């Protein structure tokens, strides 16, 4: 009988540990130091993490240089000129996407805004998916997707030198 109690006790500890780890993994990733410029797919770009509240983003980044709203029950886009763009649920509850616009931000492999298109596939391999989209009257882009990472390369408009314009992280890419 003593043997069975020990097994049940250890089993209870294992279950409690599994629940604690699962809950810990479900939490939004903590923000990093303000001078951290690492792009981590599925998680964060620099000090801004997916799942972070809109208030936390403003506290870290300060007031954005530009704000754009979407549909009434959709999202807001906050831009910090030539640095980051952050998409936040309209109610400010959480960040859904972060895009690096500055070459100061880079993935662990070295992909950053300004990286030539051919170097992206050399560093990351072939994308899992891609799409071409048109915006405004003469702009078009190709979006390349790897798990948790989207890279946008202008095809027309802006500079058409086929280099990365933005590196984005989200839960869908």
C-alpha positions as CSV (number, residue, x, y, z in Angstrom):
1,X,0.0,0.0,0.0
2,X,2.9,2.4,0.8
3,X,4.3,1.8,-2.7
4,X,1.0,2.9,-4.3
5,X,0.8,6.1,-2.3
6,X,4.3,7.0,-3.4
7,X,3.4,6.3,-7.0
8,X,0.3,8.5,-6.7
9,X,2.2,11.3,-5.0
10,X,4.9,11.3,-7.8
11,X,2.1,11.1,-10.4
12,X,0.5,14.2,-8.8
13,X,3.8,16.1,-8.9
14,X,4.3,15.2,-12.5
15,X,0.8,16.4,-13.4
16,X,1.2,19.6,-11.5
17,X,4.5,20.3,-13.2
18,X,3.0,19.6,-16.6
19,X,0.2,22.0,-15.9
20,X,2.6,24.7,-14.7
21,X,4.8,24.3,-17.8
22,X,1.8,24.4,-20.1
23,X,0.5,27.6,-18.5
24,X,4.0,29.2,-18.7
25,X,4.2,28.4,-22.4
26,X,0.8,30.0,-23.0
27,X,1.8,33.3,-21.6
28,X,2.9,36.1,-24.0
29,X,6.6,36.3,-24.3
30,X,8.2,39.0,-22.1
31,X,9.6,42.0,-23.7
32,X,13.4,42.2,-24.0
33,X,15.6,45.2,-23.3
34,X,15.0,48.3,-25.3
35,X,18.4,48.0,-27.1
36,X,17.6,44.4,-28.1
37,X,17.1,44.2,-31.9
38,X,16.6,40.5,-32.4
39,X,13.7,39.3,-34.6
40,X,12.3,36.0,-33.2
41,X,9.7,34.3,-35.4
42,X,6.4,33.6,-33.6
43,X,7.5,35.7,-30.6
44,X,8.9,39.2,-30.9
45,X,10.9,41.9,-32.6
46,X,13.3,43.7,-30.2
47,X,11.4,44.9,-27.2
48,X,7.9,44.3,-28.5
49,X,6.3,40.8,-28.2
50,X,3.2,39.3,-29.7
51,X,0.4,39.2,-27.2
52,X,1.6,42.3,-25.4
53,X,-1.0,44.9,-24.6
54,X,-1.3,48.1,-26.6
55,X,-0.5,50.0,-23.4
56,X,2.7,48.1,-22.8
57,X,3.8,48.8,-26.4
58,X,3.2,52.5,-25.9
59,X,5.1,52.4,-22.6
60,X,8.1,50.8,-24.2
61,X,8.1,52.6,-27.6
62,X,6.6,55.9,-26.7
63,X,4.0,57.7,-28.8
64,X,3.9,56.4,-32.4
65,X,4.7,58.9,-35.3
66,X,1.6,57.7,-37.1
67,X,-1.6,55.7,-36.3
68,X,-4.0,54.1,-38.7
69,X,-7.3,52.4,-37.9
70,X,-8.9,49.5,-39.6
71,X,-12.5,48.2,-39.5
72,X,-14.5,49.2,-36.4
73,X,-14.0,45.8,-34.7
74,X,-10.6,45.2,-36.2
75,X,-7.1,46.5,-35.5
76,X,-5.1,49.6,-35.3
77,X,-1.6,50.0,-36.9
78,X,0.9,52.0,-35.0
79,X,4.1,53.2,-36.8
80,X,7.3,54.5,-35.4
81,X,9.0,56.1,-38.4
82,X,11.7,53.9,-40.0
83,X,11.7,51.6,-37.0
84,X,8.7,49.4,-36.2
85,X,5.0,49.0,-37.1
86,X,2.8,47.2,-34.6
87,X,-0.7,45.9,-35.2
88,X,-2.9,45.9,-32.1
89,X,-6.5,44.7,-31.7
90,X,-8.8,47.7,-31.8
91,X,-9.6,47.4,-28.1
92,X,-5.8,47.5,-27.3
93,X,-5.9,44.1,-25.7
94,X,-3.0,42.5,-27.6
95,X,-0.4,42.8,-30.4
96,X,-1.2,40.6,-33.4
97,X,1.8,41.5,-35.7
98,X,5.1,43.3,-35.5
99,X,7.1,44.5,-38.5
100,X,10.7,45.7,-38.5
101,X,11.3,48.6,-41.0
102,X,14.8,49.4,-39.8
103,X,18.0,47.4,-40.7
104,X,18.9,47.6,-37.0
105,X,16.6,44.6,-36.5
106,X,17.7,41.2,-37.7
107,X,16.9,37.5,-37.3
108,X,19.5,35.2,-35.8
109,X,20.4,34.2,-39.4
110,X,21.0,37.9,-40.4
111,X,17.9,38.7,-42.4
112,X,16.9,42.4,-42.0
113,X,15.3,45.2,-43.9
114,X,17.6,46.0,-46.8
115,X,18.8,42.4,-47.3
116,X,18.8,41.5,-51.0
117,X,16.1,39.1,-52.0
118,X,18.5,36.3,-53.2
119,X,20.3,36.5,-49.8
120,X,17.0,35.8,-47.9
121,X,16.6,32.3,-49.5
122,X,20.3,31.7,-49.0
123,X,19.9,32.4,-45.3
124,X,16.4,30.9,-44.6
125,X,16.0,28.4,-47.4
126,X,13.0,28.3,-49.7
127,X,9.8,29.9,-48.3
128,X,6.9,27.7,-47.2
129,X,4.5,30.0,-49.1
130,X,4.5,33.3,-51.1
131,X,1.9,35.7,-52.5
132,X,2.0,38.8,-54.7
133,X,-0.3,41.7,-53.7
134,X,-1.0,45.1,-55.0
135,X,-1.5,48.2,-52.9
136,X,-2.6,51.6,-53.9
137,X,-2.3,52.5,-57.5
138,X,1.2,51.3,-58.5
139,X,2.7,49.5,-55.6
140,X,3.1,45.7,-55.6
141,X,4.8,43.4,-53.2
142,X,5.8,39.8,-52.8
143,X,5.3,38.4,-49.3
144,X,7.5,35.4,-48.5
145,X,6.5,33.2,-45.5
146,X,8.4,30.9,-43.2
147,X,7.0,29.7,-39.8
148,X,6.1,32.8,-37.8
149,X,8.0,35.1,-40.2
150,X,6.8,37.1,-43.2
151,X,9.2,39.1,-45.4
152,X,7.9,41.8,-47.7
153,X,9.9,42.7,-50.9
154,X,8.6,45.6,-53.2
155,X,8.2,44.7,-56.8
156,X,7.0,48.1,-58.1
157,X,7.0,51.5,-56.5
158,X,9.4,52.6,-53.7
159,X,12.8,51.2,-54.6
160,X,12.5,48.2,-56.8
161,X,16.0,46.9,-56.0
162,X,14.4,43.6,-54.8
163,X,15.6,44.0,-51.2
164,X,13.6,43.4,-48.0
165,X,11.3,46.3,-47.1
166,X,9.9,44.7,-43.9
167,X,10.4,41.6,-41.7
168,X,7.3,40.7,-39.7
169,X,6.4,38.2,-37.0
170,X,2.9,37.0,-36.2
171,X,1.1,33.8,-35.2
172,X,-0.2,33.1,-38.7
173,X,2.8,33.5,-40.9
